């Protein structure tokens, strides 16, 4: 199993790939933590915070991008 720093770096890399799409809509995303059970906690900010499509963006966009890059991650949740 990879160490947590490598996993964290990969998660940050995946977030950096989806970040421009969020920023195009006036939003952004922050990594809050990666839990011991491999759950990524993120916070949507800017226009994404409180957007009616935020959960869809989180699950269909962000979660899929992270899991594709880092298969050890089980899920992504909003913090």
TORKOL-4160 file (C-alpha; in steps of 0.2 Angstrom, whole numbers, padded with zeros to 4 digits, m for minus):
79
<pt num="1" X="0000" Y="0000" Z="0000"/>
<pt num="2" X="0006" Y="0017" Z="m0004"/>
<pt num="3" X="0010" Y="0029" Z="0010"/>
<pt num="4" X="m0003" Y="0043" Z="0014"/>
<pt num="5" X="0008" Y="0057" Z="0007"/>
<pt num="6" X="0008" Y="0049" Z="m0011"/>
<pt num="7" X="m0011" Y="0046" Z="m0010"/>
<pt num="8" X="m0013" Y="0064" Z="m0004"/>
<pt num="9" X="m0002" Y="0070" Z="m0018"/>
<pt num="10" X="m0012" Y="0060" Z="m0031"/>
<pt num="11" X="m0029" Y="0067" Z="m0024"/>
<pt num="12" X="m0022" Y="0084" Z="m0025"/>
<pt num="13" X="m0017" Y="0081" Z="m0043"/>
<pt num="14" X="m0035" Y="0075" Z="m0047"/>
<pt num="15" X="m0042" Y="0090" Z="m0039"/>
<pt num="16" X="m0031" Y="0101" Z="m0049"/>
<pt num="17" X="m0037" Y="0093" Z="m0065"/>
<pt num="18" X="m0056" Y="0097" Z="m0061"/>
<pt num="19" X="m0053" Y="0114" Z="m0053"/>
<pt num="20" X="m0053" Y="0124" Z="m0069"/>
<pt num="21" X="m0070" Y="0117" Z="m0073"/>
<pt num="22" X="m0076" Y="0123" Z="m0056"/>
<pt num="23" X="m0067" Y="0140" Z="m0058"/>
<pt num="24" X="m0076" Y="0143" Z="m0075"/>
<pt num="25" X="m0092" Y="0143" Z="m0065"/>
<pt num="26" X="m0085" Y="0154" Z="m0051"/>
<pt num="27" X="m0082" Y="0141" Z="m0039"/>
<pt num="28" X="m0067" Y="0131" Z="m0032"/>
<pt num="29" X="m0064" Y="0116" Z="m0021"/>
<pt num="30" X="m0053" Y="0113" Z="m0006"/>
<pt num="31" X="m0046" Y="0097" Z="0001"/>
<pt num="32" X="m0051" Y="0095" Z="0019"/>
<pt num="33" X="m0044" Y="0078" Z="0024"/>
<pt num="34" X="m0042" Y="0060" Z="0019"/>
<pt num="35" X="m0049" Y="0049" Z="0032"/>
<pt num="36" X="m0041" Y="0032" Z="0038"/>
<pt num="37" X="m0055" Y="0023" Z="0029"/>
<pt num="38" X="m0050" Y="0032" Z="0012"/>
<pt num="39" X="m0064" Y="0044" Z="0012"/>
<pt num="40" X="m0059" Y="0061" Z="0004"/>
<pt num="41" X="m0068" Y="0076" Z="0012"/>
<pt num="42" X="m0068" Y="0092" Z="0002"/>
<pt num="43" X="m0077" Y="0109" Z="0003"/>
<pt num="44" X="m0085" Y="0117" Z="m0012"/>
<pt num="45" X="m0082" Y="0136" Z="m0012"/>
<pt num="46" X="m0087" Y="0151" Z="m0021"/>
<pt num="47" X="m0102" Y="0149" Z="m0033"/>
<pt num="48" X="m0101" Y="0130" Z="m0030"/>
<pt num="49" X="m0105" Y="0132" Z="m0012"/>
<pt num="50" X="m0124" Y="0130" Z="m0010"/>
<pt num="51" X="m0127" Y="0127" Z="m0029"/>
<pt num="52" X="m0142" Y="0116" Z="m0032"/>
<pt num="53" X="m0130" Y="0105" Z="m0043"/>
<pt num="54" X="m0116" Y="0104" Z="m0030"/>
<pt num="55" X="m0119" Y="0086" Z="m0025"/>
<pt num="56" X="m0121" Y="0080" Z="m0043"/>
<pt num="57" X="m0104" Y="0089" Z="m0047"/>
<pt num="58" X="m0096" Y="0081" Z="m0032"/>
<pt num="59" X="m0102" Y="0063" Z="m0036"/>
<pt num="60" X="m0102" Y="0063" Z="m0055"/>
<pt num="61" X="m0087" Y="0075" Z="m0057"/>
<pt num="62" X="m0075" Y="0076" Z="m0043"/>
<pt num="63" X="m0077" Y="0058" Z="m0035"/>
<pt num="64" X="m0075" Y="0050" Z="m0052"/>
<pt num="65" X="m0060" Y="0060" Z="m0056"/>
<pt num="66" X="m0052" Y="0056" Z="m0039"/>
<pt num="67" X="m0056" Y="0037" Z="m0039"/>
<pt num="68" X="m0050" Y="0035" Z="m0057"/>
<pt num="69" X="m0033" Y="0043" Z="m0052"/>
<pt num="70" X="m0032" Y="0035" Z="m0034"/>
<pt num="71" X="m0042" Y="0018" Z="m0034"/>
<pt num="72" X="m0038" Y="0016" Z="m0015"/>
<pt num="73" X="m0051" Y="0030" Z="m0012"/>
<pt num="74" X="m0068" Y="0024" Z="m0007"/>
<pt num="75" X="m0079" Y="0040" Z="m0008"/>
<pt num="76" X="m0079" Y="0058" Z="m0009"/>
<pt num="77" X="m0090" Y="0068" Z="0003"/>
<pt num="78" X="m0093" Y="0087" Z="0006"/>
<pt num="79" X="m0086" Y="0093" Z="0023"/>
